[in-house]
Amino acid sequence: MRVRKKFWLLPILAMTLLFGGLVVLVKGSAVAPFITRCSRPPMRVLGISAFYHDSAAALIEDNRIIAAAQEERFTRKKHDPSFPQNAVAYCLEAANLKLDQLDHVVFYDKPFLKFERLLETYVASAPRGFRSFKMAIPLWIREKLFQKSLLSRDLRKFSDEFNRTDKLLFCEHHLSHAASAFFPSPFKDAVVLTMDGVGEWATTSAGLGEGHHLEIFQEIHFPHSLGLLYSAVTYYTGFKVNSGEYKVMGLAPYGQPKYAKTILDNLIDVKPDGSYRLNMSYFDYCTGLTMTNERFAKLFGAPVRSPDKLLTPFHMDVAASIQAVLDEIVLKMTRNLAKQTGSRNLCLAGGVALNCVTNGKVLRDGKFGGGRRRRRLGRSARCGPHLQRHTTQNKWQRHYVGGVSGPKFFASRHRAKACQGGRSLCGFERGGHD
């Protein structure tokens, strides 16, 4: 009878050691993603943004965006806020996956923290704001407080086996924003400045990203908000809040910043480091049904413009003034962050960072050696904080989808190349939306 040799395990051990050595040696190199994928199952995360404006979905596998689309591209409803059923279906189809094959589904903010802010604001302002309270609270009690159940119900349309307890996660709004800017960026480390209207509580935040870690270290909280200040002027000049801010930015070059001092003296107190506080006696958005009040109109000497009225040089000057104020405040912030952190890399996120005029001034200021502003994929691609726990790679591949994200973009890469530099030159992709 033949006796088996005792060294039969040596080849297996040698191959294991060799493969482990390769994983260590190639970490951070071009072949690292391949080695990593071979050593473990891919991490698949579906990010969802819904129920506010511009609903969207994005599917990420490890460090690659597989598919992303806004719901409005399918429904033809501009800024469609509904659950992105069509966008989710497209993402799953593009990846050839079923919902129950995903590791996580991540929603872009935390409804309970937002409800806490709502209640605290109304209690602090009572009895003012009862009319707004009466309109908002029933919607929260009926739907938004049970958003996990609503999301699970919508997701179960794709799979009856979807387990909401294990797979459905919620990420803080500003951390979602910051992740969407840093993780797809080319930087190993960077300062991440997020500015928008409001998330749960934060309206402006600063974070540090390093490798696959991201941490917020400074915040300014509601009701003080650069985004809401800019939106207040958007409302005052007769444009729609949450969609017409770009029109104010476009109107600004036609005017002179005659009212910049008025804004700085009365509406906002700005410190040398860029931190700020608003004078809430001029605003109505906390508890009212409009962005500004009569005192705001008296300050500028004219009533709120009706959308059907012609724009005048006055409105152009107001637009130029708020743009100048925004530029000044953001430059103070970025200069302070560069000094405070010593970083040469900057990522910008949030609705305010869609202001390309301000971004250009930050870039030309030279305090940071590089700047990267990611066009939003909706807020849906911002599942980085959950993805980072399961991957050693922070450099996402195929990460810039520009203004033409959606089925045609991912289905035809040569069509995307026609949109040079990520600019929206392909009008057929946007369906004529401005």
N, C-alpha and C positions, 0 to 999 in steps of 0.2 A: 504493500500500500504506500502510495506516494505521500510524503509529508510536505504540507504547505510551508513555504518559507515565512520567517517571522517579520520580514521587512516589506510586506505587501502594502503597508500603510504609507511608506515613505513617499511614493509618487504623489499621493493625494495631499499629504502635508506640504510637499514642495510646491505644488500648484496653488494651494491655498495661500501660502506665504508669498508666492510670486504675485498673485492677484492682489493681496492686501498691500504689498509694496507699491504696486502700480497705482492703487487708489491714493496712497499717501503722496507719491512722487508727482502725480499729474494734477493734484489739487490746485485749482486756479489756472490750469493750462487749457488749451483749446479742446483737448480730448476729455477733460474732466466730466462734462455732462454725459458723454457716452459711457464712461466707466461707472459713473454714479447710477445711471439708469440700469446698467447691467447688474449692479450689486444690490438693488432693491426695487420693489414695484414703483411705478411712477405715482406721484402725488397729484391728484386731480381735484381742482377746486372751481366751483361755479360761483361767481360773484353776481349779486343782483342789486339793482337800484330801482326803487319803485315808490309810488304813492305820493310823490311831491312834484317833480317835473323831470322831463327827459329820462324816462325809464329805460333801462338797458340791462344787458347781460354780457358777461365775458367768461370764457372758459380757459383756465390755465392748467397746464400740465408741467409740473416741476417749474422750470424757469422759462417756459415758452407760452406765449399767448396763442392758443389754438384758434379761437374764434371770438369775435366781439361784434355786437350790433345794438343799435338803439331801436326801441319799439316803434318809433315814429316812421322808420323806413318801411315798415310792413303795413301799419294802419293808415299811413298818410295823414295822421293828426299831429300837427306840429307841437313839440314839447309834451307828447303823450305821457301822462303820469300813471297810467294803469299798470297792473302787473304785466311784465314783459313776456307774455306767453309765447308770442311768435319769435322773439329774440332768443329765448331759452331753447325753443324747439330747433331753431337754426344752429345754435352752438352745439347742441347734442348731435345733430345730424352731421355737422361738419367734422366732429371728432369721432363719429361712428360709435357713440356710447349711449347707454341708457342711464337714467338718473340714478338708479341704485348702484351703478358702477363708480360713482363719484365718492371721494373721501369726505368732502364737506360742501355745503352750500352756505355762503356767507352774505348776510345783509349788511348794508353799508353804515347803519347807525343803530343806536340803542333807544328804542321807543320809551322805555320806562324813565330813563334819565331826561328825555325831552319832556315827558309829562310832568316830571318833578319841577322842571324849570317853568312850565306853563302855570302850574298851581302856585308856586312861590311868587311868581310875578303878579298874578291876580290877587292873591292874599295881601301882598305888600301895597297894592294900589287900590284896594277896596275902599269905598263902594264904586269908585271909578272903574270903568271897563266892564260893567255888568252886561251890557249888550253884546260885547265881543265874547265874554265868558259864556253867555247863553247860547251863542252860535257854535263855539268851539267844543265845549265839554260833551254835548251829546254825541258828536262825531267820534271823540276819543273813547267814550264809554261803549259805543256801539261797535267800533272797528279797531281803532289804533292801539288800544290797550291790549287787544287780543291779536296783535299782528303776527305772533308766532303761529297761532292757530290758522289765521288767514293764509299765511305763506305756505303752511303745510298743506292746507286744502288745495291751493293752486298747484303746488308741486306734485301732489298725489295724482293729478290728472296725467302726469307723465309716468308715474310708477306707483302702483298700489302698495308696494313694499317700502316706500320711502319712510325712514325712521327719523322723525324730527328731533327726538331727544339726542341722538348720537351725532347727527350730521348737520343740523341747522344751527349756525352760529351768528352772533351779532358783534360787530366791531364798532368802536367809537368813531364818530363822524370825522374828526380831524386826523385821527390815526389812519383812517381809510384814505383821506386826501394825501397825507404825507407818504404813505406807502405807494400810491399811484405815481408819485413823482420820483421817489428815491430808487425803488427796486428796479425799474426799467432803465435807470440812468447809467451812464458809463462810469460813474464814480465809485471807488471803493469806500470812500467816506465823504460826507457832505452835511452841511447845514440845510435843514428843510424848513422853509417858511410857508405857513398855510394861512390864508386870509379869505374869509367868505362872509356871508351874512350871519349865520349862526348854525352850529351843529347841535349838540345837546346843550352845552353851556358855552363852550369855547367859540370865539369869533376870530381870534388871531392866536396862532401858536407857533412856537419854534421848537424844532427837534434836531437830534443828531442821529444820522445813520452811519453805521459802520458794518461792513460785511453784510450778514443777514440779520443784523439787529437794528432796531429803530426805536428811539425813545423820545417822547415829548418832555421838554424841561421848562418851558415857559408858556403861559396862556394869559389871554385877556378874555374876560367873560361878558356875556350878555348882561345888560342891554347895550354895552359900549361896543360898537362894531363899525369898521371901515366899510364893509360891504353894505350894511344897512344905511350908513350915511350916504354912500354913492347911490343906493336905491331910492333914498328919500329925494335926492335931486332928480333922479330919473322920473319919479312920480310927479314932482313939482314942475318939470319941464314937459309933462304931458305924455310920457312914454310908459309902457307896461313894465312893471317891476318883475324881475327875474328873467326878462328876455330883452328888454329895451336898453339895458345899460350900455351895450356896444354903440347904440345910436348917440348917447351922450358923449362917449369917447370920440365918435366920429364928428360930432358937432363942435367939439372943443376947438379945433384949429381955426374955425371961422370967427371965433370971438377973442376977447382979451380978458385976462384974469382979474377983472376990476373988483370982484367980490371975494377974492382969496383972503384978504385981511378981515373982511366981515365974517367969513366962515371961521377963521382961526381965532378971532376975538370973541365970538359968540357961541358957535356951535360945538367946537371941539377944543379941548385943552391938550396940547401935544408937548411931551417932555423931550429932552435932548436925545434920549435913547430910542425915541419913536413910540414909546408907550403913550396911551391917550385915554381920555374920558370924554364922553359926549354930554352936552347940556340937554338933559331929557325934557326940559320945559318947552323945547321947540318941536318935539317929535310925538307922534301918536301911535307908533307901531306896537308899543308894549301891550296896551289894553284897548286901543281904538280900532277903527276899521280902515284908517288911512295911514300913510307913512308920516305925514306932517300935519301940523295944526295951524290955526289962524296966526299965531305968533310968528311962525316960520314965514308965512306969506308977508306979514307986516315988516319983517326984517329986510326982505328984499324989495318991498314996495310994490308988489304985484300979486294977483291971485294965481292959483294953480292953473296952468294952461290946459284947456280942454283939448283932447286929441284931434278934434276936427278944426282947431284954430291954427292959423299960420304961425310958423316960427318967426321970431323977430331977432334983431341984434341983441336984445336983452337976454333972450334964452341962450344965445350963443356965448355971451359973456359969462352967464351962470355956469354953463357947461365947461368953459375954459377955466373957470375959477375952481370948480370941484376937482378937475383933472390936475391942476397945479398943486392943490392941497394934497391930493392922493400921492402925487409924485414925491412931494417933500417928505411926507410921513414915511412912505415905504423906503426912501433913500436913508432916512435916519435909522430905520430898523435894520436895514442890511449893513450899513456901516458899523452899527453897534455890534451886530452879530459877528461880523468879520473880526472886529477887535476882541470881542469876548471869547470867541472859540479858536481863533487863529486858523480857521479852515479857509482854503482857497476855492472850495466848491460849494455851489448853491443850487438847491432845487426849490422851485416855487409851485405851490398847489392851491386849489380852492378857486372860487369864482372870481375873486379880485385879481388873481394871477392870470386871468384871461385878458386883462388889460395890457395889450401889447405895447402901448405907448410907455407905460410905467416900466414894463419889463426891459424895454430898450434903454431907458435911462439908467436902470440898475446895471445892465451889462456894460454900458459906456462909462459908468462911474469907476469901474476897474478895481473895486475892492475885492471882488472875487475873480479868480482866474478863469472860471468857466461857469456857465449858467445853463440850466436845462428846464424848460417848461413843457410838461406833457399835456397835450390836448386831452381833455377828459374822454374816457370811453363810456360816458355816463359815469356814475360813481361806482359802476359795477366791477371794474377791474381792480378795485382796491381791496383785495383780499390778502395782500402781502403779509400783514401781521400774523395771519393764520398759516400762510404758506411758509413763512420763515422758520416756523418751529420744526418743519419736516424736511428742510433742504439745506445743503451747504452752499448752494449757488445763489448769489443775489443778482447776477447779471442776466436779466431776462433776455431771451432771444426773440427776434421778430416782434419787437415791442412797440414800434411807432406805427400807428394806423392812421394818423392825421385826420383830415376832415372827411374821409371817404370810407370809414369803417362800415362793415356790413357784408352781406353775402357776396356781392360782386367783387368787393376788394379781396376777400380771402379766396374766392374761386378763381380769380384771374389776376395773378401777380403782375403781369405785364401792363394791365390797366392801371395798377397802382403806381407803377413807375412813371406813368404819364403825369402824375401829380408831383411835380418837382418840389423837393424840399418839404414835402408834407402839406403844401398849400392846396386849398380846395379849388383846383383848376378843372376838375371833372364835374361839370354841372349835372350831368345825367345821373351821377351817384347821389346827389343831394335832393333830387326831385324838385328843384327850383326854390328850395327854402333859402331864405336870406340869413 
